Amino acid sequence: MSTIIATVHTIKALAEEGSFDIDLTVEDLGRINYTYLPGDDAPVAVALTAWLAANPSFPVELYEPPPEPPVVLPTLKPYQFWGAVRAQGYEVTLHDWVASITDPVEQALASSMLEFSLEFRRNHPMIEAARVYLEMSESDLDNLWSWAATL
């Protein structure tokens, strides 16, 4: 008994050349997702090989590799954070940023966090706000952060 393909809904290319993720409806099985690999001799694959040859213009969604995972920068110790801030000449401007915060509670919190934190995380909102005030690009701060981690 041969496998009969009723409908091919979508074809998405996979990373391996000639392999596809295919959403199709097969008689007696219903709608399935099938990973088609080169050299596969399963009945569904044999039927798909014939179907693909008969339908060369069927749209195939191109393979897109998954995005690179975001780089997680290390947590800095106070001496690393302040060493980098001072070595790059940002200390005065950083204190100016704290002084520019108009809400007294937020200003006290920012000042306390800078003065008393036991660690500094690159993804903390305070660090982002300071970066904007310092007019640093994200990549410039990331580079400075990475360098600070080596101190």
C-alpha positions as CSV (number, residue, x, y, z in Angstrom):
1,M,0.0,0.0,0.0
2,S,1.5,3.3,-1.0
3,T,1.3,6.5,1.0
4,I,-1.0,9.1,-0.7
5,I,-0.3,12.8,0.0
6,A,-3.6,14.7,0.0
7,T,-2.2,18.2,0.7
8,V,1.1,19.9,1.4
9,H,0.4,22.9,3.5
10,T,3.9,24.4,4.2
11,I,7.5,23.5,3.6
12,K,10.3,25.0,5.7
13,A,13.9,24.4,4.9
14,L,16.1,23.1,7.8
15,A,19.8,23.6,8.5
16,E,20.9,20.4,6.8
17,E,20.9,20.7,3.0
18,G,18.0,18.9,1.4
19,S,16.1,18.5,4.7
20,F,12.7,20.1,5.3
21,D,10.0,20.4,8.0
22,I,6.8,19.7,6.1
23,D,3.2,20.2,7.2
24,L,1.1,17.9,5.2
25,T,-2.1,15.9,5.1
26,V,-1.7,12.2,4.3
27,E,-4.6,9.9,3.6
28,D,-5.2,7.5,6.5
29,L,-3.0,9.5,8.8
30,G,-4.5,13.0,8.6
31,R,-2.5,16.2,9.1
32,I,1.1,15.6,10.3
33,N,4.4,17.4,10.6
34,Y,7.2,15.4,8.9
35,T,10.9,16.0,9.0
36,Y,12.1,15.1,5.5
37,L,15.8,14.1,5.4
38,P,17.9,13.2,2.4
39,G,18.0,9.4,1.8
40,D,15.0,8.7,4.0
41,D,13.2,5.6,2.6
42,A,10.1,5.7,4.9
43,P,6.8,5.5,2.9
44,V,6.0,9.2,3.6
45,A,9.4,10.3,2.5
46,V,9.1,8.3,-0.8
47,A,5.8,9.9,-1.5
48,L,7.2,13.3,-0.6
49,T,10.1,12.8,-2.9
50,A,7.7,12.2,-5.8
51,W,5.5,15.1,-4.7
52,L,8.4,17.5,-4.5
53,A,9.6,16.4,-8.0
54,A,6.1,17.0,-9.4
55,N,5.8,20.4,-7.6
56,P,9.1,22.2,-8.0
57,S,7.5,25.7,-7.7
58,F,5.9,25.1,-4.4
59,P,7.1,27.8,-2.0
60,V,9.7,26.8,0.4
61,E,10.3,29.0,3.5
62,L,14.0,29.6,3.7
63,Y,16.0,28.4,6.7
64,E,17.0,31.1,9.1
65,P,19.4,30.1,11.8
66,P,18.2,30.9,15.3
67,P,19.4,34.2,16.7
68,E,22.6,34.2,18.7
69,P,21.8,34.1,22.4
70,P,22.5,37.5,24.0
71,V,25.9,37.9,25.6
72,V,25.5,38.0,29.3
73,L,28.1,40.3,30.8
74,P,29.6,39.4,34.2
75,T,28.6,40.9,37.4
76,L,31.1,43.5,38.5
77,K,32.5,43.9,42.0
78,P,32.5,47.5,43.3
79,Y,36.3,47.9,42.8
80,Q,35.9,46.7,39.1
81,F,33.0,49.1,38.5
82,W,34.6,52.1,40.1
83,G,38.0,51.3,38.7
84,A,36.6,51.4,35.2
85,V,34.5,54.5,35.9
86,R,37.5,56.3,37.3
87,A,40.0,55.1,34.7
88,Q,37.8,56.2,31.9
89,G,37.0,59.6,33.4
90,Y,33.3,59.1,34.0
91,E,33.2,59.5,37.8
92,V,32.3,63.3,37.9
93,T,29.7,62.8,35.1
94,L,28.2,59.9,36.9
95,H,27.8,61.9,40.1
96,D,26.3,64.8,37.9
97,W,23.7,62.2,36.7
98,V,22.7,61.4,40.2
99,A,22.5,65.1,41.1
100,S,20.3,65.6,38.0
101,I,17.6,63.2,39.2
102,T,14.7,65.4,40.2
103,D,12.7,62.9,42.3
104,P,14.3,62.8,45.8
105,V,13.5,59.2,46.4
106,E,14.9,58.1,43.1
107,Q,18.0,60.3,43.6
108,A,18.5,58.8,47.1
109,L,18.1,55.3,45.7
110,A,20.5,55.9,42.8
111,S,23.1,57.5,45.1
112,S,22.8,54.6,47.6
113,M,23.0,51.9,44.9
114,L,26.2,53.5,43.5
115,E,27.7,53.9,46.9
116,F,26.7,50.8,48.7
117,S,26.1,48.0,46.1
118,L,28.0,44.8,46.6
119,E,27.8,44.1,42.9
120,F,26.9,45.8,39.6
121,R,24.8,44.1,36.9
122,R,25.0,45.4,33.3
123,N,21.3,44.8,32.7
124,H,20.1,46.8,35.8
125,P,17.8,49.8,34.9
126,M,20.1,52.2,36.8
127,I,23.1,51.2,34.7
128,E,21.0,51.8,31.5
129,A,19.8,55.2,32.8
130,A,23.4,56.2,33.6
131,R,24.5,55.0,30.1
132,V,22.0,57.3,28.5
133,Y,23.0,60.2,30.6
134,L,26.7,59.6,29.8
135,E,25.8,59.4,26.1
136,M,27.5,56.1,25.7
137,S,26.4,53.6,23.0
138,E,25.4,50.2,24.3
139,S,28.4,48.6,22.6
140,D,30.8,51.2,24.2
141,L,29.4,50.3,27.6
142,D,29.5,46.6,26.9
143,N,33.1,46.9,26.0
144,L,33.9,49.0,29.1
145,W,32.0,46.4,31.2
146,S,34.0,43.5,29.7
147,W,37.2,45.4,30.3
148,A,36.2,46.2,33.9
149,A,35.6,42.5,34.5
150,T,39.3,41.8,33.8
151,L,40.4,44.2,36.6
